[in-house]
Amino acid sequence: MIIIYGAGISGQGALKLLESKKKEVILIDDKLTELKTTDAMKMLDEKEVEYIVKSPGISFSNPFIKKAMDKNIEIKSEIDVAYEYMDKNIEVIAFTGTNGKTTTCTKMYELLKKAGFEVELGGNVGRSFAEIIYEDRRLDYIVLELSSYQLENNPTIKPHVAGIINLTPDHLSRYDSVEDYYITKFNIFRNQGKKDYIIVNMDDNEFLNISNKLQHAENYAKPRRLFISRVDKGSIFVHQNGIYVMRNLEEIYNSKFNIDQQAKLIMNKNELSLKGEHNLENVLFIIACAKICGIPNKVIRNYLREAKSIEHRMEEFFTIGESIFINDSKGTNVDSTNKAINSYPEHLCLICGGEDKKVPLVKLALDINENVDFTYIFGENRFLIEEELKKVGYKNYRMFETVDECILDIKTTFDFNHKRYFLFSPATSSFDQFKNFEVRGVYFKDKVKEILGDLNV
């Protein structure tokens, strides 16, 4: 018997796949199924359990999981279950990181489709990996977004191309330390071989520090590497205003090279439809992966000129008078929100707050103080954000319990005939008031249109 613990997207996908393989499967979820954790506890004592498929949202400190481990029952992720049954002729492209992984994965998937490949997108975005495998389609590639939760417990997945977009502090309520969180991300590389690729972000010092510590580890030393940078170095790099690719991808650009002879201009930065430095980082990962997959430069260039931002990420969705409202609900940590703030150099009003993730808020306060005209704070951690704002001497803020109250106050406070950007970028998770960031983003957009839509400006 196999127990699936958690009936969310990954659990439902694992259920479909395992039942299609004629396995005896029990689905347990305290909120969504008739069978509860108390029933699962009894099963551990009364039945022979082959293994347990744990939802990524459930930690290893969970009492049921701890009891199963005490009984030496194997704990698997849905990712590993899917990989076990995957046709190994399919190449896996996998990205993780603190920020940017959804954009990078989604746009890489779209580019592969545009280039004529059979490809699916899953993991932490869209559908579960297991559901994709259950459908048993003939595919060239599967693009997976993988969270740190999905990379815990020594995963078996072996991506052909893998990358960590960036590393900044996050999820410290789950991990013992920042380094523990970072090293968990590095599990994405642990099973790669000599024919596989790591895309290395040379601008991310946290990545480079951990990489240096692991460089002699056998399971990290094998794959080939492509190096990317926004500052004039690497295999794919930015020089002045141009994005270049080394003609020999194994080489790294340096000032001694003749750029015209040794590197190929893909396109200029100002041609990119995805704006901002954070998106430039994502684009470099996409170009590096595309070159590994053999996609022609012309196809890459044409796609990157027309690619659209994903929903909930720097999404300009509502204009009233001269003012623009931006939904950045995907800003679920401080670094992501800081990057969003810096995309709007003036006339910025920030709306932030949510779950207390036990992470430092000093950088958020400093960035607000330097770049934000006015700030609305809501949610569970609003008093913590206020405390940091007071430390840096920032006074232009108001606090409310809910985002509705923030929008109502905006309605009566601001003259929308003046140029202003209203940026909804919470800088934390949504779980204090919303199911997830998608629900939070849709709710924000709906409320803005409901409360402000009838104004005559």
C-alpha positions as CSV (number, residue, x, y, z in Angstrom):
1,M,0.0,0.0,0.0
2,I,1.1,3.6,-0.8
3,I,-0.1,6.5,1.2
4,I,-0.3,10.0,-0.4
5,Y,-0.3,12.6,2.3
6,G,-1.8,15.8,1.1
7,A,-4.6,16.1,-1.6
8,G,-3.4,19.2,-3.3
9,I,-2.3,19.5,-6.9
10,S,0.8,17.3,-6.4
11,G,-1.2,14.7,-4.4
12,Q,-4.0,14.5,-6.9
13,G,-1.4,14.1,-9.7
14,A,0.4,11.3,-7.9
15,L,-2.9,9.6,-7.2
16,K,-3.8,9.5,-10.9
17,L,-0.4,8.2,-11.9
18,L,0.0,5.5,-9.3
19,E,-3.6,4.2,-9.8
20,S,-2.9,4.0,-13.6
21,K,0.1,1.7,-12.6
22,K,-2.4,-0.5,-10.6
23,K,-1.0,0.5,-7.3
24,E,-3.0,0.3,-4.1
25,V,-3.2,4.0,-3.0
26,I,-4.7,5.7,0.0
27,L,-5.1,9.5,-0.1
28,I,-5.0,11.4,3.2
29,D,-5.8,15.0,3.8
30,D,-7.3,16.5,7.0
31,K,-9.3,19.1,5.0
32,L,-10.1,17.5,1.7
33,T,-10.6,13.7,2.3
34,E,-12.7,11.6,4.6
35,L,-9.6,9.8,5.8
36,K,-7.6,12.0,8.3
37,T,-4.1,11.9,9.8
38,T,-5.4,9.9,12.8
39,D,-6.4,7.1,10.3
40,A,-3.0,7.3,8.6
41,M,-1.3,6.9,12.0
42,K,-3.2,3.7,12.6
43,M,-2.3,2.4,9.1
44,L,1.4,2.7,10.0
45,D,0.8,0.3,12.8
46,E,-1.7,-2.1,11.2
47,K,-0.7,-2.3,7.5
48,E,2.4,-2.7,5.3
49,V,3.2,0.6,3.8
50,E,5.5,0.5,0.7
51,Y,6.2,4.3,0.8
52,I,4.6,7.7,1.5
53,V,4.2,10.5,-1.0
54,K,4.5,13.7,0.9
55,S,3.0,17.0,-0.2
56,P,5.7,19.6,-0.6
57,G,3.8,21.9,1.8
58,I,4.1,19.4,4.6
59,S,7.4,19.6,6.5
60,F,9.4,16.7,7.9
61,S,8.6,17.8,11.4
62,N,5.0,16.7,10.9
63,P,4.1,14.1,13.5
64,F,2.8,11.5,10.9
65,I,5.9,11.9,8.8
66,K,8.2,11.7,11.8
67,K,6.4,8.5,12.9
68,A,6.8,7.0,9.4
69,M,10.5,7.8,9.4
70,D,10.9,6.2,12.8
71,K,9.4,3.0,11.2
72,N,12.0,3.3,8.3
73,I,9.2,3.9,5.8
74,E,10.5,5.7,2.7
75,I,9.2,9.2,2.2
76,K,9.0,10.3,-1.5
77,S,8.0,13.5,-3.3
78,E,5.5,13.6,-6.1
79,I,8.4,14.8,-8.3
80,D,10.4,11.6,-7.7
81,V,7.3,9.4,-8.2
82,A,6.7,11.0,-11.6
83,Y,10.4,10.8,-12.6
84,E,10.4,7.1,-11.8
85,Y,7.7,6.5,-14.4
86,M,8.9,9.1,-16.9
87,D,10.1,8.0,-20.4
88,K,13.8,8.7,-20.0
89,N,14.0,9.8,-23.7
90,I,12.3,13.0,-22.5
91,E,14.7,15.7,-21.5
92,V,14.0,17.5,-18.2
93,I,14.7,21.2,-17.9
94,A,14.5,22.4,-14.3
95,F,14.9,25.7,-12.6
96,T,14.7,26.8,-9.0
97,G,15.7,29.9,-7.0
98,T,14.2,32.4,-4.7
99,N,12.8,34.7,-7.4
100,G,12.3,34.5,-11.2
101,K,11.8,30.8,-11.6
102,T,8.1,31.0,-12.6
103,T,8.9,33.6,-15.3
104,T,12.0,31.7,-16.5
105,C,10.2,28.3,-16.7
106,T,7.0,29.7,-18.3
107,K,8.9,31.6,-21.0
108,M,11.3,28.7,-21.7
109,Y,8.3,26.5,-22.2
110,E,6.7,29.0,-24.6
111,L,10.0,29.4,-26.5
112,L,10.4,25.6,-26.9
113,K,6.8,25.5,-28.3
114,K,7.6,28.3,-30.7
115,A,10.7,26.4,-31.9
116,G,8.5,23.4,-32.8
117,F,9.2,21.1,-29.9
118,E,6.7,18.9,-28.0
119,V,6.9,20.3,-24.5
120,E,4.9,20.5,-21.2
121,L,5.3,22.8,-18.2
122,G,4.8,21.7,-14.6
123,G,6.1,21.3,-11.1
124,N,5.5,24.3,-8.9
125,V,3.8,26.1,-11.7
126,G,0.7,25.0,-13.7
127,R,0.2,21.2,-13.4
128,S,1.9,18.6,-11.4
129,F,4.8,16.6,-12.9
130,A,2.9,13.4,-12.1
131,E,-0.2,14.4,-14.1
132,I,2.0,15.1,-17.1
133,I,3.5,11.6,-16.9
134,Y,0.1,10.1,-16.3
135,E,-1.1,11.5,-19.7
136,D,1.7,9.5,-21.4
137,R,2.3,11.9,-24.3
138,R,5.3,11.8,-26.6
139,L,7.4,14.8,-25.5
140,D,10.8,16.2,-26.3
141,Y,11.0,18.3,-23.1
142,I,9.4,18.8,-19.8
143,V,10.1,22.2,-18.1
144,L,9.8,22.1,-14.3
145,E,9.7,24.8,-11.7
146,L,11.0,23.3,-8.5
147,S,10.7,24.9,-5.1
148,S,13.0,24.1,-2.2
149,Y,10.2,22.0,-0.7
150,Q,10.2,19.8,-3.7
151,L,14.0,19.4,-3.6
152,E,14.2,18.1,0.0
153,N,15.1,14.6,1.0
154,N,17.7,13.7,-1.6
155,P,15.6,13.9,-4.8
156,T,16.2,11.4,-7.6
157,I,15.3,13.6,-10.5
158,K,18.0,14.2,-13.1
159,P,17.6,17.3,-15.2
160,H,19.4,17.7,-18.5
161,V,19.5,21.4,-17.9
162,A,19.3,23.0,-14.5
163,G,19.8,26.4,-12.9
164,I,19.3,28.3,-9.7
165,I,18.1,31.8,-10.8
166,N,19.2,33.5,-7.6
167,L,19.4,33.0,-3.8
168,T,18.1,35.4,-1.2
169,P,16.7,34.7,2.4
170,D,13.3,33.0,2.4
171,H,11.2,30.3,4.1
172,L,13.2,30.6,7.4
173,S,10.2,29.3,9.3
174,R,10.9,26.0,7.6
175,Y,14.7,25.8,7.6
176,D,17.2,25.9,10.4
177,S,19.3,28.6,8.6
178,V,19.7,30.6,5.4
179,E,22.5,28.3,4.3
180,D,20.3,25.2,4.9
181,Y,17.7,26.7,2.6
182,Y,20.3,27.5,-0.1
183,I,21.9,24.1,0.0
184,T,18.5,22.5,-0.4
185,K,18.2,24.3,-3.7
186,F,21.5,22.8,-4.8
187,N,19.8,19.3,-4.8
188,I,18.6,20.2,-8.3
189,F,22.1,19.3,-9.5
190,R,22.9,16.2,-7.4
191,N,22.0,13.6,-10.0
192,Q,23.3,15.2,-13.2
193,G,26.0,13.6,-15.3
194,K,28.7,14.6,-17.7
195,K,26.3,15.2,-20.6
196,D,24.1,17.5,-18.5
197,Y,24.3,21.3,-18.0
198,I,24.3,23.7,-15.1
199,I,23.6,27.3,-15.9
200,V,25.6,29.5,-13.5
201,N,24.5,33.0,-12.5
202,M,27.9,34.7,-12.1
203,D,26.2,37.8,-10.5
204,D,24.8,35.9,-7.6
205,N,27.4,35.9,-4.8
206,E,25.3,33.6,-2.6
207,F,25.2,31.0,-5.4
208,L,28.9,31.3,-6.0
209,N,29.8,30.9,-2.3
210,I,27.7,27.7,-1.9
211,S,29.0,26.4,-5.3
212,N,32.6,26.9,-4.1
213,K,31.9,24.8,-1.0
214,L,30.4,22.0,-3.1
215,Q,32.7,22.1,-6.1
216,H,34.7,19.0,-5.0
217,A,31.6,17.0,-4.2
218,E,31.3,14.1,-6.7
219,N,27.7,14.6,-7.5
220,Y,28.2,18.3,-8.2
221,A,31.5,18.2,-10.2
222,K,30.2,16.3,-13.3
223,P,27.9,18.5,-15.4
224,R,29.1,21.0,-17.9
225,R,28.6,24.7,-17.2
226,L,27.4,27.7,-19.0
227,F,28.0,31.1,-17.3
228,I,25.7,34.1,-17.6
229,S,26.1,37.6,-16.4
230,R,24.5,41.1,-16.7
231,V,28.0,42.7,-16.3
232,D,30.3,41.8,-19.1
233,K,31.4,38.3,-18.3
234,G,30.4,34.7,-19.0
235,S,29.3,32.5,-21.9
236,I,26.1,34.6,-22.3
237,F,26.6,38.2,-21.2
238,V,25.6,41.8,-21.5
239,H,28.1,44.2,-23.1
240,Q,27.1,47.8,-23.2
241,N,23.5,47.6,-24.4
242,G,23.8,44.3,-26.2
243,I,23.2,40.6,-25.2
244,Y,25.9,38.4,-26.6
245,V,26.5,34.7,-26.8
246,M,30.0,33.2,-27.2
247,R,30.4,31.3,-30.5
248,N,32.0,28.6,-28.5
249,L,29.7,28.2,-25.5
250,E,32.4,26.5,-23.4
251,E,34.4,29.7,-23.5
252,I,34.0,32.6,-21.1
253,Y,34.1,36.2,-22.4
254,N,37.0,38.4,-21.2
255,S,38.3,41.8,-22.3
256,K,41.1,40.3,-24.4
257,F,38.6,38.8,-26.8
258,N,37.4,40.5,-30.0
259,I,33.7,40.5,-29.4
260,D,32.8,40.6,-33.1
261,Q,34.9,37.5,-33.8
262,Q,34.3,35.5,-30.6
263,A,30.8,36.4,-29.7
264,K,27.5,36.8,-31.5
265,L,25.0,39.6,-30.8
266,I,21.6,38.2,-30.1
267,M,19.7,41.4,-29.6
268,N,19.8,44.8,-27.7
269,K,18.4,45.1,-24.2
270,N,15.9,47.7,-25.3
271,E,14.3,45.2,-27.7
272,L,13.2,42.9,-24.8
273,S,9.5,43.0,-24.1
274,L,10.2,41.8,-20.5
275,K,11.4,44.9,-18.8
276,G,13.5,45.4,-15.7
277,E,16.9,44.1,-14.4
278,H,15.2,41.1,-12.7
279,N,13.7,40.1,-16.1
280,L,17.1,40.5,-17.8
281,E,18.5,37.9,-15.4
282,N,15.6,35.6,-16.4
283,V,16.2,36.3,-20.1
284,L,19.9,35.3,-19.8
285,F,18.9,31.9,-18.3
286,I,16.3,31.5,-21.1
287,I,18.9,32.2,-23.8
288,A,21.5,29.9,-22.3
289,C,18.9,27.1,-22.1
290,A,17.8,27.8,-25.7
291,K,21.3,27.5,-27.0
292,I,21.7,24.1,-25.2
293,C,18.5,23.0,-26.9
294,G,19.8,24.2,-30.3
295,I,17.2,26.9,-30.9
296,P,18.3,29.3,-33.6
297,N,19.2,32.9,-32.6
298,K,16.5,34.3,-34.9
299,V,13.8,32.3,-33.1
300,I,15.1,33.4,-29.7
301,R,15.2,37.0,-30.7
302,N,11.7,37.1,-32.2
303,Y,10.2,35.4,-29.2
304,L,11.9,37.7,-26.7
305,R,10.6,40.7,-28.6
306,E,7.0,39.6,-28.0
307,A,7.0,37.6,-24.8
308,K,4.4,38.9,-22.3
309,S,4.7,39.1,-18.5
310,I,3.0,36.4,-16.5
311,E,0.0,37.2,-14.4
312,H,0.7,38.5,-10.9
313,R,4.3,39.5,-11.9
314,M,4.7,43.2,-12.6
315,E,1.3,43.2,-14.2
316,E,-0.1,46.6,-15.1
317,F,-3.8,45.9,-15.1
318,F,-5.7,49.1,-14.3
319,T,-5.3,52.7,-15.3
320,I,-7.3,55.6,-13.8
321,G,-6.5,59.1,-15.0
322,E,-2.7,59.3,-15.0
323,S,-2.3,56.6,-12.4
324,I,-1.4,53.0,-13.0
325,F,-2.0,50.0,-10.7
326,I,0.4,47.1,-10.9
327,N,-0.3,43.6,-9.5
328,D,2.9,42.0,-8.3
329,S,1.4,39.4,-6.0
330,K,4.2,37.0,-7.0
331,G,6.4,39.3,-4.9
332,T,6.5,36.8,-2.0
333,N,9.8,37.8,-0.4
334,V,11.8,40.9,0.3
335,D,14.2,40.6,-2.6
336,S,11.5,40.2,-5.2
337,T,9.7,43.3,-3.9
338,N,12.9,45.3,-3.8
339,K,13.5,44.5,-7.4
340,A,9.9,45.6,-8.2
341,I,10.3,48.8,-6.3
342,N,13.5,49.7,-8.3
343,S,11.6,49.2,-11.6
344,Y,9.7,52.4,-10.9
345,P,12.1,55.3,-10.1
346,E,9.6,57.9,-9.1
347,H,5.9,58.6,-8.1
348,L,5.6,55.2,-6.4
349,C,3.0,54.1,-3.8
350,L,3.7,50.6,-2.4
351,I,1.1,48.2,-0.9
352,C,2.8,45.4,1.1
353,G,2.4,42.9,3.9
354,G,1.1,39.5,4.8
355,E,2.4,36.4,6.6
356,D,5.3,36.6,9.0
357,K,7.9,34.4,7.4
358,K,10.5,35.1,10.1
359,V,12.9,36.8,7.7
360,P,14.8,40.1,8.2
361,L,12.9,43.2,6.9
362,V,15.7,45.7,7.1
363,K,16.4,45.8,3.3
364,L,12.7,46.3,2.6
365,A,12.6,49.3,4.9
366,L,15.8,50.8,3.5
367,D,14.5,50.4,-0.1
368,I,11.1,51.9,0.8
369,N,12.8,54.8,2.5
370,E,14.9,55.5,-0.5
371,N,12.4,54.9,-3.4
372,V,8.8,54.9,-2.2
373,D,6.7,58.1,-1.8
374,F,3.9,56.4,0.3
375,T,3.4,52.9,1.7
376,Y,0.3,51.0,2.8
377,I,1.0,48.0,5.1
378,F,-1.5,45.2,5.8
379,G,-1.6,41.7,7.1
380,E,-0.1,39.7,9.9
381,N,3.4,41.2,9.7
382,R,2.3,44.9,9.4
383,F,3.6,45.8,12.8
384,L,7.0,44.2,12.1
385,I,7.3,46.2,8.9
386,E,6.3,49.4,10.7
387,E,9.0,48.8,13.3
388,E,11.7,48.7,10.6
389,L,10.3,51.7,8.9
390,K,10.5,53.7,12.1
391,K,14.1,52.7,12.5
392,V,15.0,54.3,9.2
393,G,12.9,57.4,9.9
394,Y,10.2,56.7,7.3
395,K,6.9,58.3,8.1
396,N,4.8,58.2,4.9
397,Y,2.8,55.1,5.6
398,R,-0.6,53.9,6.9
399,M,-1.5,50.5,8.3
400,F,-4.6,48.4,7.9
401,E,-5.6,44.9,8.6
402,T,-6.8,44.1,5.1
403,V,-6.0,45.0,1.5
404,D,-9.6,46.2,1.0
405,E,-9.1,48.9,3.6
406,C,-5.9,50.0,1.8
407,I,-7.7,50.4,-1.5
408,L,-10.6,52.3,0.2
409,D,-8.1,54.7,1.7
410,I,-6.3,55.2,-1.6
411,K,-9.6,56.2,-3.1
412,T,-10.1,59.1,-0.7
413,T,-6.5,60.1,-0.4
414,F,-5.0,60.4,-3.9
415,D,-5.6,62.6,-6.9
416,F,-5.4,60.1,-9.8
417,N,-4.9,62.9,-12.4
418,H,-1.3,63.1,-11.2
419,K,1.3,60.5,-12.5
420,R,1.6,57.8,-9.9
421,Y,2.3,54.0,-9.8
422,F,0.4,51.9,-7.2
423,L,2.5,48.8,-6.8
424,F,0.9,45.8,-5.0
425,S,4.0,43.7,-4.1
426,P,3.5,42.1,-0.6
427,A,7.2,41.0,0.0
428,T,5.9,37.9,1.8
429,S,3.6,34.9,1.5
430,S,-0.2,35.2,1.5
431,F,-1.2,32.4,3.9
432,D,-2.4,34.7,6.7
433,Q,-5.4,35.8,4.6
434,F,-5.3,34.0,1.2
435,K,-4.9,30.5,-0.1
436,N,-1.9,31.5,-2.3
437,F,-0.4,34.4,-4.2
438,E,-2.6,33.7,-7.2
439,V,-5.8,34.1,-5.2
440,R,-4.3,37.1,-3.5
441,G,-3.5,38.7,-6.9
442,V,-6.9,38.1,-8.4
443,Y,-8.6,39.4,-5.2
444,F,-6.5,42.6,-5.4
445,K,-7.3,43.2,-9.0
446,D,-11.0,42.6,-8.5
447,K,-11.1,44.9,-5.5
448,V,-9.3,47.8,-7.3
449,K,-11.7,47.6,-10.2
450,E,-14.7,47.3,-7.8
451,I,-13.7,50.2,-5.6
452,L,-12.1,52.6,-8.1
453,G,-13.8,51.5,-11.4
454,D,-16.8,53.9,-11.0
455,L,-14.7,57.0,-10.3
456,N,-15.1,59.8,-12.9
457,V,-11.5,61.0,-13.4
